[in-house]
Structures are given as structure tokens and as C-alpha cells.
Amino acid sequence: MEPTDSPGRSSPEATGVVLTRSDGHIDEQRRRSERIARASRLALVMCGVVAVAAATALWLLHPSALAIVVIIFGLVLLSIGLTQHLLLQIERARWPDQAMLWSDGVELVLHNGEVRAVEWGDPRLAFDLFRRPLRGESTGEAFLEWKMGGYVPPCPLTEAGFEQLQAAAVAHGLGMAEFRHGRRGNEIRIFEVRPARRVNTLSTASPGPSFTEP
């Protein structure tokens, strides 16, 4: 996304503002999430292989409906494991490496090199900003969740980046609905950023000519 400001202006958005948080906590969180997904995938595949092998041996020795049911069950486990593997690969490729704030919109650069961008005036603009509490940090965690053009994992933002993006959305007249989930003091705050709704008002018709009886 190219800036629209002229070179003479000193707006920081003219050269792009980096919003992304990149530190050890985010890296560890991502590795932990992938470890859980890999462990689940491995468990499903192993159980599926064992079930299919055992049921096949049982069928060869003593054909029965139970053996067929177990084979089908094992194949289902294998298919779920394969699906999880594909989803993990997709999420890894689409992980946002960088979020940029420009004078004319927002841009995400994904891990696979793909770029997602939207201008402030685009009627399809849709993204969420949310903040959730984090033990040991007073401000918690802030994220940008892209809602356009297919799934993108939530992008971690710095506290300053969160506030700058929120302020830019307000400055460009976008609608921002706030929702809260969880107990007070430990709640998740979500801000849905969308184009502002235009309310059509009906103009009051001018009264017609009055007629008086002669």
C-alpha cells in the first residue's frame, strides 16, 4: 500500500507505522500453540493406524461387522489427523509477520509473502481489535483480527500500535462497536471496526397549497 501524503508532510503514516508486537512472549505463545496442534495430530494418526491395523488383522482372521466398524473408525481418525495437519500448514503460512498503518489504510504482510491491505474508504473494510488480560502484564495483550479475504491468524499488536490503529479508525469516521466478554476485571474487550452506517433521513415534505372556499 502506497502512502498518499505528499513528501513535504511530516505525518508518521507517510512512511508507514509498524504496529506488530514481536518479542519472546509472542514467539513462545506461537510455539506452544503449534506444539499442542502437533501432539494432537500425532495422537490421532497413531490411534488411527493402530485401529486400522488391528481391525484389518481381525477381519483376516475372523471376518465380522465389528472389524469393519473399527476400520472405519480408524480411517476417520486418520482423516481428522490429516485435516489438522493441513490446517496447521495453512495457519503457519498465513501467520502475520508485520502490520503497517498507512495514511490511506492498513496492511498485513503474511509469512508466505502475501500482502493483505484495505483502504479506509473501502466499503468491505472489516477487522476487529481486541485486548485480553495477561498474567504479569498490566495492559494485557492486544490483537488485530483480519475479517477480509480468507482466514488470517490474529496479529499481535504493541500497546502503542493498538491505540494508533484505533485512533486512525476513529479519525477516518469508521464505526466501532465495543463488546465485552468474561468477568469484570478479567474480561476480553472487542472492538468491531466497520464502515459507519449511513442513516437515511426522510425530508419533511413542504405543505401543499391551501385552498379556501370563496
N, C-alpha and C positions, 0 to 999 in steps of 0.2 A: 504494500500500500504506500503510495507516494504522498508526502506532505503537501498541503495546499497553501501553507503560509508562504509569504514572499521571503527571500533570503535576508531582507533587512530587518525582519521582525525577530524578537528575542524569545518568542514562546518556546518553552522546552519541548512542546509537542511537535515543533517543526522538524526536529531530528529524531523524534520517537522517544518515548519514555518506557523503560523496561519495568514491567510490573511483576515479573516472576520471582518467586522465592526459591532460592537454590542454596540449600545447606545440608548438613549432615542429617538433620531430623527428617527432611523430606526424602533423602536417599534411603535412609533406613526404613522409613514407612513403606516406600515402594518395594524394597527388597523383601520386607516381611509379608506384604500382600502377595507377591509373586511366589514366595515360599509356601504359603498356605494353598495357593492355587495349584502349584506343582505337586504338593503332597496329596491333595485331594484327587488330582488327575491320576497320579501313580497308583493310589489305593483302588480307584475304580477300575483301572486297566488290569491290575493284578488280580483282583477279585473276579473280573470278567473272564480272564484267561483260565483261572483255576476252575471256575464254574463250567465253562465250555469244555475244557479238557476232561474233567471228571464226568460230566454228563455224557460226553461222547463215548468214553470208555464204558460207562454203564449201559449205553444203548447197544454197543457192540456185543456186550456180554448178555444182557437181558433187555431187549427192546421193550420200552414202556412209555406211557404218556408222561410220566414224571420226568424221564430223561429229556424228552422234548421240551417240557416246560423249563427245566433248568438250563438247557442250551439257549432257549430264547431269552431267559433272564440274563445269562452271561453276555449274550450279544447286545442286550440293552445297556448293560454296564459299560461294555466296550465303546458303544456309540456315544454314551454320555461323556466318557473319558476323552474321546476324540474331539467332541464338541468343545469341551473345556480347553483342550489344547489349542484349538483354532481361535477361541475367544481370547486366550492369553496372548497369542501371537498378534491378534488384531489390536488389543489394548496396548501391547508393548510398542507396536509400530506407530500408534496414534497418540502416544504419550506427548503432551505439550512440553516442548523444551523451552519455549520462550513466548511470553505475551507482551505485546507492544501497544502503547497508546499513542495514536497519531491525532493530528488536528482534525482529520476527516473521518476517523473511525478507530476500530480495534482490530488487531491482527494476532493470530496464533501461528507459530511455527512448530509443526509436529516432528516427532523423532524420525519419521521416514522422509522428511524434507518437504512434506506437503504444507501448503500455507492456507489457512482459513482467515478470511477477512470480511468485515462488514462496515459499511459507511453509516454514519449517524442517521442519515435521511432514508435509509433503505427500509421499506415497509415490512420486510421479512425479518428485520433485526429481532433477535431473541437470545438473551443469555441471562443467567442467574448469578448473583453474588451471594455467597453465604459464609457465615462465620460460625464456628463451633468452638466450644471450650476445650482447652488442652491443659492437662495437669502440669503444673510447673511454669505456665506462662499466663500472665495476667490478661493479655489480649487474645489468646487463643489462636486458632488457625483460620485463615481466610482463603477462599477458593473462587475461581470463575468457572462456571459450568456452561459450556457452549451448547446451544439448542438449535443449531442450524447445520444442515448438510451432513447428517450422519453422526454416529456416536463418537464423542471425544471424551477421554477421562477428565475429571476435574483438574483444573490447572491451579497449583498453589500460588498465592499472591503474597507479597510483602504487605505489612500493615499500611505503609505509605501508598503502595500500589492500589490496594483495595479502596482507600479513601480518594485517591486521584481518579480512579475509574468511576467511582460513584459520583464524584463531583462533576466529572465530564458529562456523564449521562444526564444529570440534572440540568447542567448548563445548556445542553442541546435539546431540552424540552421533552425528554423521554418520560414515559410513565414508569413508576417504580412502586410496586405493591410489596408490602412487607408482611411476612408470615413468621410465626414463632412456634417451635416445637420443643417439647420437653418441660421439665420442671424449672421454675423461676430460679435464676442464678446458675443454672446448668443447661440452658436452652440453646437451640440452634436458631439463628436468625437468617432468614432467606429473603433476598430482595429480587423480585422478578422484574427485569428491565425489558420493556417493550415499547413500541411506538405509542405515543399518547393517543388516547381515544378522542376523536373529534365529535363533539356533541352538536348535532344539527338543531338549531332553534328555529321554530316557525315564526316568521314575522307577522305581527298583528296586521290584519288587513284593514285598510282605511275604510271608514264607513261610506256607504254609497250615498248618492244624493238624496236628500229628503224631499218629500212631496207634501204639499199642504193643499187641503181642499179649498177651492175658491170660496 
